[in-house]
Amino acid sequence: MSDVVAKAGQAYMKQLGAHPLRTKAITSGVLAGCSDVVAQKISGVKKLQFRRVLLIMLYGLAYAGPLGHFLHKLMDKIFHGQKGKETTAKKVIVEQLTVSPWNNLMFMMYYGLVVEGRPFGQVKSKVKKDFANIQMTAWKFWPIISWINYEYMPLQLRVLFASSAASCWGVFLNVKAARSSSIAGARRKEGRKEGRKEGRS
């Protein structure tokens, strides 16, 4: 088994060296799709929504993977020749103040407009309502991931590491959303019960 894993790792690194952008895009797409499958299962869906999985994979393939590829190349150019923890901290700050809010905004827009097929007005309202909370939550998680990525990961593996973390983050957000919906649903039921009781009295 260890030989199979080692050979698979070697083959992946070979593709990463020969076709970095394509390999990172495919990796991001596959991991995003796997994340959504896990999220759907944890959320308790009886039948897997393959359309949603494919659309989430498309997001990773066409946007998240390529963005990560060019982002880390750009970071290395901006901080060329600079090393040490202070440089790592600067990279994390720059990423969290620019790319992180943009990514969250893009995903919310994509998910609402494309995955859920909602009208632009509804999506815009949801973004206004939830964006600040999502971004504040992201800043509790992603700076740690970014620090590890810049400090310990070689350039060619940073997108893989970030995509793996994004998969876990995606599952967390989906489970959180599902729990919030369940709580809201329970409260609505309680409200209707109370309303019926008051109506009888």
C-alpha positions in Angstrom: 0.0 0.0 0.0 2.8 2.4 0.9 4.4 1.7 -2.5 1.2 2.7 -4.3 0.9 5.9 -2.3 4.6 6.7 -3.0 4.1 6.1 -6.7 1.0 8.2 -6.8 2.8 11.0 -5.0 5.7 10.8 -7.5 3.3 10.9 -10.4 1.4 13.9 -9.0 4.7 15.8 -8.4 5.7 15.0 -12.0 2.5 16.4 -13.3 2.8 19.4 -11.0 6.2 20.1 -12.4 5.2 19.6 -16.0 1.8 21.2 -15.9 1.5 23.3 -12.7 -1.6 25.4 -13.5 -3.6 22.5 -14.9 -2.7 20.2 -12.1 -3.5 22.8 -9.4 -6.8 23.6 -11.1 -7.9 19.9 -11.3 -6.7 19.3 -7.7 -8.7 22.2 -6.4 -11.8 21.1 -8.4 -11.6 17.5 -7.1 -11.1 18.6 -3.5 -14.0 21.1 -3.7 -16.3 18.4 -5.1 -15.3 15.9 -2.4 -15.9 18.6 0.2 -19.4 19.2 -1.1 -20.2 15.5 -1.1 -19.2 15.2 2.6 -21.1 18.4 3.4 -24.3 17.1 1.8 -24.0 13.7 3.6 -23.4 15.4 7.0 -26.3 17.7 6.3 -28.5 14.6 6.0 -29.6 14.7 2.4 -31.2 11.5 1.3 -30.2 11.9 -2.4 -26.9 13.4 -3.4 -27.3 16.5 -5.5 -24.8 15.8 -8.4 -25.5 19.1 -10.1 -24.4 21.0 -7.1 -21.3 18.8 -6.7 -20.4 19.5 -10.4 -20.9 23.2 -10.0 -18.8 23.4 -6.9 -16.1 21.4 -8.7 -16.3 23.9 -11.6 -15.7 26.7 -9.1 -12.5 25.0 -7.8 -11.3 24.1 -11.3 -12.0 27.5 -13.1 -11.5 29.9 -10.2 -10.0 28.8 -6.9 -7.2 26.6 -8.3 -5.9 29.2 -10.9 -6.3 32.1 -8.5 -4.1 30.2 -5.9 -1.5 29.4 -8.6 -1.1 33.0 -9.6 -1.5 34.4 -6.1 1.5 32.5 -4.7 3.6 33.3 -7.7 2.8 37.0 -7.2 3.5 36.8 -3.5 7.0 35.4 -4.2 7.7 38.2 -6.6 6.5 40.9 -4.2 8.6 39.5 -1.4 11.4 38.2 -3.5 14.5 37.4 -1.5 12.9 38.2 1.8 12.7 35.4 4.4 11.9 34.9 8.0 8.8 35.1 10.2 8.4 38.8 9.6 8.0 38.2 5.9 5.6 35.4 6.5 3.5 37.6 8.7 3.5 40.3 5.9 2.3 37.7 3.4 -0.5 36.5 5.7 -1.6 40.1 6.4 -1.7 41.0 2.7 -3.6 37.9 1.8 -6.1 38.2 4.5 -6.8 41.9 3.8 -7.2 41.4 0.0 -7.7 37.9 -1.3 -9.7 36.5 1.7 -12.6 39.0 1.5 -12.6 38.8 -2.3 -12.8 35.0 -2.2 -15.7 35.0 0.2 -17.6 37.5 -1.8 -17.0 35.6 -5.0 -18.1 32.3 -3.5 -21.2 33.8 -2.0 -22.2 35.3 -5.3 -21.4 32.2 -7.3 -23.2 29.9 -4.9 -26.3 32.1 -4.8 -26.5 32.9 -8.5 -25.2 29.7 -10.1 -25.5 26.8 -7.6 -28.8 27.9 -6.1 -30.1 29.8 -9.1 -31.5 32.7 -7.1 -32.2 36.2 -8.5 -29.5 38.8 -8.2 -31.5 40.9 -5.8 -31.9 38.0 -3.3 -28.2 37.1 -3.5 -27.2 40.7 -3.0 -29.4 40.9 0.1 -27.9 37.7 1.5 -24.4 39.0 0.9 -25.2 42.3 2.7 -26.7 40.3 5.6 -24.1 37.5 6.0 -20.8 38.7 4.5 -19.4 40.5 7.6 -20.1 37.5 9.8 -18.6 35.0 7.4 -15.5 37.2 6.9 -15.0 37.6 10.7 -15.3 33.8 11.1 -12.8 33.3 8.2 -10.3 35.5 10.0 -10.4 33.1 12.9 -9.4 30.2 10.7 -7.5 31.2 7.6 -4.6 33.3 9.1 -3.3 30.1 10.8 -3.6 28.1 7.5 -1.9 30.9 5.6 0.9 31.1 8.1 1.6 27.3 7.9 1.4 27.5 4.1 3.9 30.4 3.7 6.2 29.3 6.5 6.5 25.5 5.8 5.1 24.6 2.4 7.2 24.8 -0.8 5.7 27.0 -3.5 4.5 24.1 -5.7 2.5 22.6 -2.8 0.8 25.7 -1.5 -2.3 25.4 -3.6 -2.7 21.8 -2.7 -2.4 22.6 1.0 -4.8 25.6 0.8 -7.3 23.6 -1.3 -7.2 20.8 1.3 -7.9 23.4 4.1 -10.6 24.9 1.9 -12.3 21.5 1.7 -12.5 21.3 5.5 -13.6 24.9 5.7 -16.4 24.2 3.2 -17.7 21.2 5.2 -17.6 23.3 8.4 -19.6 26.2 6.8 -22.2 23.8 5.3 -22.7 22.0 8.6 -23.0 25.3 10.4 -25.5 26.5 7.9 -27.5 23.3 8.2 -27.6 23.6 12.0 -28.7 27.3 11.8 -31.5 26.3 9.5 -32.6 23.5 11.9 -32.6 25.9 14.8 -34.5 28.5 12.8 -37.0 25.9 11.7 -37.5 24.7 15.3 -38.1 28.3 16.4 -40.6 28.9 13.7 -42.5 25.8 14.8 -42.5 26.9 18.4 -43.7 30.3 17.2 -46.6 28.7 15.3 -47.5 26.6 18.3 -47.5 29.6 20.6 -49.7 31.5 18.1 -52.2 28.6 18.0 -52.3 28.5 21.8 -52.9 32.3 22.0 -55.6 31.9 19.3 -57.5 29.3 21.3 -57.3 31.4 24.5 
